[in-house]
């Protein structure tokens, strides 16, 4: 039987949250092993929207600047109706604090965090599918798909995403269901900077939505990209072979004529990635007496309407590492971690759940009040500010925000006036 090392931590899942947790725990003194089910790290999917909250975590790991050099600055969010009427216009500049969002490719974040993991001595094990965590006298012991029980650790961190099979085995869920709506994603070239600076969305009632997120570059020599997403019902997706691509492209062009050069880059339905959503609320993201914590989408999956998923995962990782030092009372540390993240995660979980039907649902009657009220809310200074603070990722309640530790880099703040 393997001997117990009280400073060993296992991370299950190598997405941004898992990578950040691994690097930060290793920096704090843990000996860290990361287990990833895929045989190699090859991030799939479209771009991510990094907010100042997530950027602060990357800065803490000294990988923020490489991300900025590859990312596409997002100054504003613009939502219009099919008829061309502005439904929502928000500009970070109105916050007057130098804030900016960043559209970034998953590969760019993965590479930067991989560098941080390597720098702090994290051991990465790919092609290892962890399907359970055994409770042993020496601590949590990961169990592979084949039934092999690995050595015991003091701490196990589940960061295996929204559809984590470990969550259903380990944690008690108050809510864990799949949304009836999802998205199709595609990432294409933006050689002329047509989409620079603005996250754009176009709505046709509540049943059709198309969006465009500038996503920067995957590497310094790579071209600038833009991520395209299309809203659809889960039941409407029967796989790429069943999609009439020409009809799909015609529908997308009719909704967003300005995006025709991007839509024309779709040559095969295999270029589209189907992304369903889950809505998850756990009774607690920690099992203190078993030395287990769940972070990111494994703990609080939600609709991407507010674009906070990667940012919340990074903050989970940072907060966990701040509380769970190798010499800490681990059950107490995990309890403090859960308490520290509760209000922030709960606000965005609730806000995304309430917001989603106004943009993705069969409740068509919600579109007229949305298109009437949103422009008015964007014009009123107080409500506009609350909407921007929500987008920025700092809200913890209707009237409260989390304490910020991030200041915009001088070269970004200067360009924003």
N, C-alpha and C positions, 0 to 999 in steps of 0.2 A: 504493500500500500504506500502511495506517495505521502511524504511528510508534508506537514502544513507550514507554509511560509506566511506569516501574518501580514506581509507587505505585498502580496500578489493580488492583482486585479485582472479579471477577464472581461473583455468587451465583446458582446455578440452583435455584429453588424458593423459595416465599415462605410456608412454614409457620413455626411458632414458631422452629425451629432456624435456618432461613435468615434470618428477620427479625432474630433476636438477633445472629447472626454479622455481618450487614450493619451494624447499628447499632454494634456494638463495634469492628469493623474500621474503620469510618468515624471513630469517636471516636479511634482510635489513629493516624489520619493517612492512611488509604487513601482513594482516590477509588473509591466503590463503586457498581456497577450490579447491580440485582437483576432477574433474568429469570423471569417467571411465565407458565406456559402458559395459564392461565385468563384470559379477557378482563377479569375483575374479581376483586377479592378478596372472596370470598363463602364463608367457611368452612362446611363441612357436617359433619354428624356430631354425636354427643352430647357430653356434658361430658368434661373431663379432670380428673385428680387431680394437683394440684400438691403436691409435697412440699417440705420446708424447703430441699432442695438446689436445686430449680428456683426457689423464691422468692428465694433469695439472688442468683441471676443477675438476676432481674427488679429486685431492689433495687439491684443494681449499675448498672442502666440507669435508675434513678429512676422505674420504672413499677410497683414493687411495691405501693405504697399504693393507687393506683386499682384494681388487681386485688383487693386485700383488700376494698375497699369494695363490690365487686360479687360477690365469691365467697361460697360457703357453707362455713363452717368444718366440718371433719370431725374429730370427736374420737375416733371408734372405728370398728372394723370388726367386724361381726357376721355370722357364717355359721351357718345352721341347716339341719337336714335337713327333708325334706317332713313328717316326723312331728312336727316342732317341737323336736327335740333340738338343743341348742347344740353345733355342731361347732367353732366358732372364735369367740373374743371377745378382741379386742385393743383397748387404750385407750392413746392417746398419753400420757395423764397418767402412766402407769407409768414413762415415761422420766424424769420429773421435771426436764425441761429447757425446758418451755414450748413444746415442739413441737406442731404442729397441721398437718393436711393441709387443702387447700382444693379444694372442687369448683368448677370454673369452666367457663363456656361458651367454646367456641373463639372466638366472636366477640369476647368481652371481651379475651382474650389478643391476638388479631390487632389489635384497635384500639389497645391499649396499645403494642404493639411497633411498629405503624405510626407512632404518635406519636414514638417514639424514633428511628425511621429518618428521619423528616422533620426532626427536631431536629438530627440529625448530617449532614444533607445527602445522604442516600442517594438515588440515582435509581432509580425503579421502572419497569420496562417490562413491562406486562401483555400477554397475547395473543401472547407470543413463546415458541414451543415449541423448546427446545434439546434436540437429540437426539444430539449428539456434541460432543466437544471435540478440535479438531485440535492436533497438536503442531507448533509453528512455531518458527523461530529466535528470535522475539521473545517466546515464551511461549505459554500455552494460549489458543486462540481458539475460542469457542463457535460451533457450527454449528447452524443452524435446521433445522426439519423440511423446508423447501423446498430445503435444500442451501446456503443463503447462509452464508458464513464471515464472522463478525463480527471486529472488531478484536482484536488480541492483548492479553492481560492478563498481569501478573506472577503473579497468583494466581487460581485458579478453585476455588470451593467448591461441591460437589454436595450439595444439601439437598433432593432431590426425592422423598423418601419411600421407603416399603418396596418399592414396585413400580417403582423408578427404572430406566428403560431405560439410563441412562448407566452404572449400576453394572456391568451385564453387558458393556458395551463397554470399560470402563476398568480395572476391578479384577479380580483373581483371587480367586474365592470358594472357601473351604473348604467352605462349606455355603450353599445358596441354594434353599430349597424352600418350597412352600406347605403350611401346616398343613392337615390334613383337616377341622379344625373351625374355625368362625367364629362371628360374633355378628350378631344383628339389633339395631339401635339405634333408639330413639325418645326424644324429649325432650318432656315434657309439663309442665303447670302444677302447682305445689304451693302453692296459695293458703293452706292452713291449716297449713303447716309440718309435715305428717305425717312427712316423711322427714328433718327437720332433725337435723344432727349426726352421723349414722351412715351409713356405707356398708354396705348390707345385701345379703346373698346368701342364696339358698335352693337347696339341692341335692337332687336326686332321683337317687341313685346318681352315676354319672359321665356319664350321657347327657342329663340335663336340668339346667340351671342358669338361674336368673333373678337379676338384680341391679338395685340402685337406688342411684344416686349423686346426692346433692343437688348442684345445679349453679349455684346463684346466679342472677344477673341478667346480661343482655347489656348493659344500660344502666341508669342510675339510676332511670328511671321505669318500667322493664320489670318484669314479674312474676317471682317466684322460680320456678325450674324444677327438675325432677328428671329424670335420665337413666335410662332403662330399657334393660337389655340382656338378650338371650335367646340361649342357646347352641344351636348346631345344626351338623350336618355340612354341609360345603360342598356336597356332592352333593344335599342335601335342599332347597336353595334354587334354584328354577327361575324366580324373578322374582316381582314382586308380583301379576301377573295369575294366577299358578298357586296363590296362597295362599288357603286357606279361612280368611278372617279370623275368622269367628265361632268356628270350631273352635280356632283359635290362641288367641283370647282366653279361651275356656273352659279350655283347658289351663293358660294362665298364671294365671288366677284360682284354679284348683284348687291350684296350687303356692304362691301367695302371696295369700291372701284379704285380708290387710291392705292390699294395693295395688290393690284393685278400683277405687277412684275414678280412679286413674291409668290403669289398663288400659282403663277405659271411654272414655278420651279418644281411643283408637285408633278412628278412623272409616273409615280407608282403608289398605290395604296400602302405598300410596305414601308413607305417613308413616314407614315403616320403612326404615332404611339398612342395607344388607348390608355387613359389614366382615370380609373374610377376613384371615388373618394370614400372615406369612412368617417364616421362621427363617433368618437370614443371619449368616454369619461370614466376614469377609474375611481374607485372608492379611495385608493391611495396609490401613488406611483412607487411606493417603497414597501418592502417586506423587511423591516428592521432586524428582526430576530434571525432572519435567514441571510442577511448580508446582500440583498438584491435591490437594485434600483432600475426603474424603467424611465427612459428619457425620449424626447422628441416624439415623432409620430407613434411610436410604440406605446407611449403613455397618454397622448392627447391628440390623436388624429382629428383633422377637421377639414372642412371645405377650404379651398385656396382663395376664396373671394377676397380676403384681406392680405394675402401674400405674406404670411408670417411664419410658415412652417419651418424653413431653414433657420430663421432668426431665433425662434423659440427653442429649437433643438440646440443651437450653439449656446444660448443662455443657460439651458439646463445643464449642459456639460460644464460650463464655467462655474456655476453655482455648486454643482456636486463636488468638483475638485476643491473649491474653496472651503467646503465644510468637512469633507472626508479625507483628512490627512492620515497617513499610515499609523500614526500613534494616537489617533482620536478614538473615543468611545464610539464605535461604528454604529450601533443601533441609534444612539442619540444623534449622531451626525446625520444619518439618513433621515431621521424625523425632522431635523432642522432644515435639511435640504428641501423636503417636501413642503414644509410650511413656507419657506422662502419663495418658492415658485408658484404657490397655490393661486394667489389673486391674479397674477399676470396671465398665467395660462388659462384660468377660468374665464377672464374677461374675453379673450380672443376666441375661446371655444364657444361661448354664448353669443358673441357678436357675429361670428361667421355663421352660426346656425340660424340666427334670426335674419341675417342679410341675404343668405343664399336664395330663398324663394322669390325675392324681388328680381333676381337675375337668371335663375335656372329653376324653372318649375312649370307645371301645367296650370298654375293659377294666374291666368292671363289678366284677371281683374287687378292684379297688383301693379301692372305696368303704368297705367295712367297716373295713379298717385305718386309712383316713383318718379316719373318724368316731370311731374308738377312740383313735388317737394324738394327733390335733390338740387335743382338749380337755385331755389330759394335758400336752402341751407348753405350752399356754397357762397352766396352773397352776404349772408349775415356773419359778421366777424367772429362771434363766439362759436357758433356751430361750425363754421369753416375751420377754425382752429382745432376744435375737438376732432373733426374728421381727419385733419392733417396729423394730429398727435396719434390717432388710431393707426393711420397709414405708416407713420414713423416707427410704430411698435412700442410705444412707451406707456400705453394706458393700462391701468390696473382696475379701473372701475369707471362709471359714468362721469365722475368728477375728480378722479385721482390719477396720478401718473407715478411711474417708478422713478427713483432717483437715478439721474443720468450720470455716467462717468465718461462719456464720449464727447470729444470736441472734434469738429470737422478739421481735417488737415488744412493747413494754411493755403496751399495752392488751390484747393477746391473752394474754400470759403471765399477766397479773393475773387474767383471767377463768378461767384454768385452775387457779388455785391453785398 
